[in-house]
Amino acid sequence: MYIKFKLLSLTLLLNTSIFSSVLDEFYWLLTQTLPNYNVSQSKLNNKNEVYHGMSWEATPLFIAFFPNRFVSRYSFLKVQPVDRMSGGLEFFTQSSYYPSDNENNFWLHQAGARFFIPLIAQGEVLGLKVGGSYSYLNQKNGYSLEAGFYFYYSLFDITLQYHFNIDSQFTASFNLRYF
């Protein structure tokens, strides 16, 4: 009887929304530590090369244009993909690492803002993103403009960036994101 009671209480504990919510937050935090994969075509140190890299992104603030009426328009650190796809303004920080065989390893750090604009099926199929950021690459600071498309539920995106005052002036990248 005592063992059955313990098993029943453990089952009830696992099914409570508080424990489920904490577990969901833990899984989300764990996936945020894993890098997103990206491929970039860039000209760095007068060499036009393709770089395979990893990036980590954080969103301190997201303001949704068309939020669900039951949730807040503002998101801090954790942004639901549905909010991002349906349009909004995102303030972000991003660090990308690009390893290379010929000692051209480099980090690109950015902080900025971008708009997400849904184009087809409320952004689930295709959307546009446009933004700007402050960049740091190879001990040089500069500003960047970016534009790109995100598609298939915001899982993939293609981004074009123009960097002012840093070595890599133009970058085209394909990114794989997960949430």
C-alpha positions in Angstrom: 0.0 0.0 0.0 2.8 2.4 0.9 4.6 1.7 -2.4 1.5 2.3 -4.4 0.9 5.6 -2.6 4.5 6.7 -3.3 4.1 5.8 -7.0 0.7 7.6 -7.2 2.2 10.7 -5.6 5.2 10.6 -7.9 2.9 10.3 -10.9 0.8 13.2 -9.8 3.9 15.3 -9.2 5.2 14.6 -12.7 1.9 15.5 -14.3 1.5 18.8 -12.5 1.8 21.9 -14.6 4.5 23.4 -12.4 6.9 20.5 -12.8 6.1 20.3 -16.6 6.7 24.0 -16.9 10.1 23.8 -15.2 11.0 20.8 -17.3 10.1 22.7 -20.5 12.2 25.7 -19.4 15.1 23.3 -18.7 14.9 21.7 -22.1 14.7 25.2 -23.7 17.7 26.4 -21.8 19.6 23.2 -22.8 18.9 23.7 -26.5 20.0 27.4 -26.3 23.5 26.3 -25.3 23.8 24.3 -28.5 25.0 26.4 -31.5 23.1 27.0 -34.7 24.8 25.9 -37.8 25.5 28.3 -40.6 27.4 28.5 -43.9 28.8 31.9 -44.9 30.3 33.2 -48.2 32.5 36.0 -47.2 35.6 38.0 -48.2 38.0 38.1 -45.3 41.7 39.3 -45.5 41.3 39.7 -49.3 40.3 36.0 -49.7 36.8 35.1 -50.8 36.0 31.8 -49.0 33.1 29.7 -47.7 33.1 29.3 -44.0 31.1 26.7 -41.9 30.4 28.2 -38.6 28.4 28.0 -35.4 26.4 30.8 -33.8 24.7 31.5 -30.5 21.9 34.1 -30.3 20.1 35.7 -27.4 17.0 37.9 -27.6 16.7 40.2 -24.6 13.5 41.8 -25.9 11.0 40.9 -28.6 7.9 43.1 -29.4 5.3 41.2 -31.3 3.2 43.1 -33.9 0.3 40.6 -33.9 0.3 38.8 -30.6 -2.3 36.3 -29.4 -4.8 38.3 -27.3 -4.2 36.0 -24.3 -0.4 36.5 -24.2 1.8 39.6 -23.7 3.1 41.5 -26.7 6.6 41.6 -25.0 8.9 38.6 -24.7 12.1 38.6 -22.7 14.9 36.1 -23.5 12.5 33.4 -24.7 10.6 34.1 -27.9 8.0 31.6 -29.2 8.5 30.8 -32.9 4.9 31.7 -33.7 5.4 35.3 -32.3 8.6 35.7 -34.4 7.0 34.4 -37.6 3.9 36.6 -37.3 6.0 39.7 -37.2 7.8 41.9 -34.7 10.8 43.8 -33.6 13.7 41.8 -32.1 16.6 43.2 -30.1 19.4 40.6 -30.3 23.0 39.7 -29.5 24.8 37.1 -31.5 28.2 35.5 -31.5 29.4 33.4 -34.4 32.6 31.3 -34.6 34.1 30.2 -37.9 36.9 27.7 -37.7 39.3 27.3 -40.6 42.2 25.1 -41.6 44.5 27.9 -42.7 44.5 29.9 -39.4 41.7 32.2 -40.4 39.6 31.3 -37.4 37.5 34.3 -36.4 34.7 35.4 -34.1 32.0 37.8 -35.2 30.0 39.5 -32.4 26.9 41.5 -33.1 24.3 43.4 -31.2 21.3 45.1 -32.9 17.7 45.1 -33.9 15.7 43.5 -36.7 12.2 43.5 -38.0 10.3 40.3 -38.9 7.7 40.7 -41.6 5.4 37.8 -42.6 4.9 37.3 -46.3 3.2 34.0 -47.0 0.9 32.1 -44.6 1.5 34.5 -41.7 5.2 33.9 -41.9 5.0 30.1 -41.6 6.0 29.6 -45.2 8.0 32.7 -46.0 8.9 35.9 -44.2 11.3 38.8 -44.5 13.7 40.1 -41.9 15.5 43.5 -42.1 17.8 45.0 -39.5 21.0 46.5 -38.4 23.7 45.8 -35.8 26.9 46.9 -34.3 29.6 44.4 -35.2 33.0 43.4 -33.9 35.3 41.3 -36.1 39.1 40.8 -35.9 39.5 43.6 -33.4 37.6 46.1 -35.6 34.3 47.7 -34.9 31.7 48.6 -37.4 28.0 48.8 -38.3 26.1 46.2 -40.3 22.9 46.1 -42.3 21.1 42.9 -43.0 18.2 41.6 -45.0 17.0 38.0 -45.5 14.3 35.5 -45.8 13.2 33.0 -43.3 11.1 30.0 -44.3 9.6 26.6 -43.2 8.4 27.8 -39.8 11.5 30.0 -39.3 13.7 26.9 -39.2 15.9 28.1 -42.1 17.0 31.5 -43.1 19.1 33.1 -45.8 20.7 36.4 -44.7 22.8 39.0 -46.6 24.8 41.4 -44.5 26.9 44.4 -45.4 29.5 45.4 -42.9 30.9 48.9 -42.7 34.5 49.5 -41.5 35.4 45.8 -40.9 37.4 43.3 -43.0 34.5 41.3 -44.2 32.3 43.8 -46.0 29.7 41.5 -47.6 28.5 38.2 -46.1 25.8 35.8 -47.4 24.8 33.1 -45.0 22.5 30.1 -44.8 21.4 29.4 -41.2 19.8 26.4 -39.6 17.9 27.4 -36.4 16.1 25.4 -33.8 14.1 26.6 -30.8 
